[in-house]
Amino acid sequence: MQTPTFEHLELFTAKSGEGIIDELYAFKDKGGRDLALRPELTAPVIRMYVEKLQMDPKPLKFFYFGNCFRYDRPQKGRYREFMQAGCELIGCDSPAALAELVALAWVLLKNVGLKNIVLRIGNLDFISRVLDNLNIKEEVRKKLFPFIDKKQFDELEVFMRKEGFSGEQIGSLLGFLNCSDVDEVKGFVDDDNLIKPFEEMLSLLPTFGIEKYMVDTSIVRGLDYYKGMVFEIEVPALGAEKQLCGGGAYDLVPLFGGKQVSTAGFAVGFDRTVVALENEGYSFPEERLRAYVVPIDNDSLPYALKVTMKCRELKIPVDVDLTGRSIAKSLKYANSRKAENVVIIGERERETNTVTVKNMETGEQKNVTIGELLKVLKG
């Protein structure tokens, strides 16, 4: 799905969270409307769903890949304009559907070539229930979440003591945040309606090929519209800021005027994925030119173009010299392009309906038919 690069400002200020709001590129257009360059793509996708696709049969599954903008401190893998890829699921929140969504993110990162990735899964309903039980008000929770999100538990404890929380409240919250499996969570959340669907989703992950994961009750996500299941995928090779993918269930449709419907999704930072691959030592495949076609004279150009187009019809990566330069300069250029072969076409080749092929690695040169050339290049 493709959405506009800029949207109405209110689309992002409604539920994006203070961190993203502070990083918005916002402006007024000539009509005086408040607009913003999109800082992420979930809200625009849901806006388009509400306006155009609400009546479509459910579930709906969308994917996107586009540029986003945030006024952040530039650093390696983090830019003020960056590429984001992601998927959204609308109309189904069964444990199996959520497990499939998590698996899609996992398989995506595995398939691009990442070797060491870590999946963390939590549930915001759990922490909401714990905070309810501790009688912690909404305005105070927003102050706690930045500490929790960064796993700054020592700082969290200091802050809570300053705010006047009891030792029992602090101990209970910290105990919950350090849970590492569902059985431990049950000691803080006594509600099968919350626990059972989460357990079922986890039980299905091995079916999708995910054998290892970590239950992490401290995941709160940076966007205010998440609820229910949340997950993050980390790459240790990225160092301290190792999160590469994040997502979960969220609630945006009613906010944009649509009918209540279950929604979930995830997003992956493309630029950081490239950095992660580089840090793991991944060798990016370089598609070399199979051939560089060189017409020796102007009369040979139509025939050279015919040969070039036959190669391209078979999806053979070739280029053709259209500068009219000398054969020596063309060979030098082909070498700089790392072309595997040079196809030379002159008067003799035109008259015999053949081409001369020079292997740039061995220096071997031979005259072949166009059909033979295509077989060589295709192989």
N, C-alpha and C positions, 0 to 999 in steps of 0.2 A: 504494500500500500504506500502511495506517495501523498504527502501532505505539504501545504505551503511552508516555505522557509520562515515566514513570520505569521504570527497569529495575534488575536486580541490579547492584550496584557492580562486581563482578568482570567484567561484560561489557565495561566500559570500561577497567579497570585492566590487563587482560591484554595489550593490544597498542595502546593509543591513543597512547602517547608521553608523555614527561614533561610537555610543555607543556600538553596537554589535561588530564592527571591533576591538575595543580596548580590547574586552573580548575574542577574538578568541584563541583557542589552535591551533596554526599553527606550521608546521614542514616540513622538507624535508624528503622524503623517500630515499631508497637506490639508486633509479634511479635519484635522484636530483630534483624530482617534488615537487612543493609547494602544500601541502595538509593541510587540517584543519578538526578537529572534528566538526561535524555539531552543530551550535549554535541554530538552529531552523530547521523546517522540510518543510516549504513551498517551499523554493528554490530547495531542492532536489526533491520534488514531481514534480515541474514544469520542472526541468531538465529531469526527466524520461519521462514526457509527451512529451516533444519536441523530445526526442530520439526514443521513442517507440510507442507512442499512438496518434500522431497527426491526423492520418487518421481514427481513430475510430469515430463512429456516436456521435454527440453532442446532448444534454449536457452530460458531464462526471461528475460523483460525486465520489470522493475518500475520504476515511478516513484513519487515521494513528494513531499509538501509539508507541512512541519510546523514547530512551534516547537521550538527548542533552547535550552539554557541554559549559559552559561559565566561564571564569576566573573572578568571581564576589566575593564579600565579603560574605562568608557563614553566614547565619542566619536562623532562624526557617522558614521552608518552602521555602527557597532559597538556593540551593546547586550548587556546581560547576558541578556536574552531576545530571540532573533532568529528569523527565519524562514529555513528552508533548503529548497531544492528540489533534486532530483537523480534520477538513474537508476542502476540496477544491472543488469548483464548476467551471467547465470550459465549456464555450460555450453558456452561457445564462446570460444576465444581466437585464432581465425584472424586474420591481418593485416587481412582485409576487415571482420571483426566489430569489431575495435578501431578501424579507420578510421571505421566507421559511428558508433561511440560518440563519438569525438572530434568528428565532424561534427555529431552531434546537439547537443552542447554549443555548438558554434560557431553553428549555425543558430538555436538557442534564443535566444542573446544578440543575434544580428542581427535576429531577428523581433520582439523586444520594442522595438527602435528604436535600439539602440546603433550608432553609426557607425564609431567607431575602436576596434577591439579587436585584440589581439596574441596569437597562439597560439605557445606554446613547448612543445616536445616533447622528452622525454629518455627514458632507460632506466636503471633502477636496476641492472640486471644489468651494464651497462657499468662503472659506478663500483665495483661489488663486485669485478669482475674486476681493475680497476686497483689497488684496495686490496689484493687478494690478492697481486698481483704485487709490490707494495711491502712485503709482509709486515707490514701494519698490522693489529693485533689488534682484535677486536670491541669491547672496552671502550674502546679509543682512538678508534675510528670514531665512537662516540656523542658524543665530545667534539668531533670535527671537524665533524659534520653541522650544528650550529647556525651555524657560520661559513659553511659552504657554502650552506645554505638562504637566508641573508641576503645572500649574495654579498659577504661581507666577506673578500676574498681577502688583503688586506694583513694584517689581524688573524690570518687563518689561518696565514700564513707566520710571523708572530711567534710564535704559539702552537706551531707545529711545531718551530721552532728551540729554544724553551724545553724542549720535550719530548725534544730530542736527535735529531731526524730529520736525516738528511744533506741536503746541498744538492741532491744528485741526486734523492732521494725527493721533496723539496719541489718542485723544478722539474718533475718528471714529473707530479705531481698537479695543479699549477697549469696546466701545459700541457694536460692532459686537460680540466680544468674550463673552459678557454677555447676548446674546440672549437666550431665554428659550423656544421659540416656533417658528414655521415657519412664522407666521405673522410678528414677529419682524425681522426675517431674510430678509423678503421681503423689508424692509426698507434699506437694504444694498446691496442686490443682486436683481437687476431688470431684471431677465431672466427666462421666463417660461420654457425654455428648460432644465434648471437646477432645478428649483423649483418643477415643476409639477411631474416628476418621483419620487422625494423624498417624496412629499405629498402622492402620490398614494401608495408608499411602506409603509408609516406610517399608512395609512388608512386600510391596510390589516393585520397589526399586531394583532388586536383584534380577527380576524378570526382564527389566529393560537394560540389563548389563551393568548396573551400578552395584558393586559389591561392598565398597567402602564409603562411608559418610559419617558425619559427626552431628549429633543433636546439639544445637547451640541455642540456649534460651536467651542469649544476650543480643541476638540480631533484632534491631529495631528499624533499620532502613532509614534513609535520609529524606524520603518523601512522605508527606503526612497522609497520603491516601491509602497506604497499605493496611490490610487487616488479615487475620487468619494466617495461613501458611506463608512463610517467607524463607528464602534461601539465598546463599551467596556461594560463589565458586572462586577460590583463591589460587594463585600461582606463586609458590614460594620463591621462584626465580625473580619475581618483581621486587623482592626486598620488603621493607617495612609496609609500604602501601601495596599489598599484594592482591586486593580484591579486583577481579576482572569482570565478573558477571554478577548481577543481582536481580532478584525478582520475587514474585509471590502473588498472593491474592490481594485484590484492592477493590475500592468502591468509589467509582468516579461517575458512572452513568447518571444517577439521579442528580448529581451536582450540576450536570450540564443539561438538565431538563428531560432526561430520558426515563423510561420505566426501569424499575429495579431489576437487575439481572446480574448473575455471577460473572466476575471477570478476573483474569489472572494473566500474568505475562512475565517476561524478563528482558533485560537489555545487556548487550555486550559492548565494551569499548573496543573498537577496531584498532585504533592507534596503539593502545596498550597491549592488545593481542600481538601485534607485530613486535613490540619491545620484548614481550614475554618469550616469544619464539626465538628472538635473537639472543636473549639471555640464557636460554636453554641450549644454544649452539645449533639451532635449526639451520639447515642450508636451503635457502630459497631456490627453487628450480628456475633456471634461466632458459627460456625457450629461444634457442638459436635459430637463425635463418637457415632453412634447409638449402636454399639456393639464392644467388643474386644473379639476375638475368642482365646480360650486357649486350646491347646492339652495337656492332662496330661502326655502323654508318647510319645515316638517316633513312636510307631505303630499307634497312633491316628492322626499323622500329615497329611497323605493323605486325610483322611475324613474331618479334620478341614479345609484344603485348599479347598476342594470341597464346603463346607458350605460357606466359605469366598467368593469364586468366584460366587456362586449363588446370594449372597447379592450384590456384585459389579455389576453383570449383571443388577440388578434392580436399580442401582445407589444409593444403601444404603451405607452411609459412615461407613465402618468397617475397622478394622485392625486386624492382627493376630500375635500371639506371635510365633516367630521363633528362640528364644534364648534357649529354652529347660529349662528355669528356673522353680522353684517350683510354685505351684498354689498360695501360699501366696504372693510371690514376683510379680506374674503376676497380682493378684488382686490389690496390692499396686500401680503397674504401671498404671493399668486401671483407678484407682481412680485419679492419678495425671494427666491423659489425659482427665479427666472428661467424661469418657465413661458412657453412660446411662445404658448399660447392659454388662454383661460378659457372653459369651457363652462357657460353659465348655464341653469338649469332651474327654471321656475316653473309656475304654473297654465296659462298659455297653451301652453307647450311640452308639458305633459302631455296636454292636450286635443287637440293637433294631432300628437302623436307626433313632435315635432321637438326641436331644441335651438338655443339662441342661442350663436354662437361669436364671441368677441372676440379679435382678433389683438392681442397685447400690444405688438408693435413698432409697428404702423401705427395702432392704435386702431380699425381697421375692425371693424364688427359686423354679422353677418347671421344669418338664421334658415335652418337646413338640416335635412334628414332625418338620422336616425342613420346610414343607409348613406352619405350624402354626407359626414358628419362623419368616418367611418372612412376613407374615401378620402383626405380632406384630411390627416388625421393620419398615415396610413400612408405617404403620399407625402412 
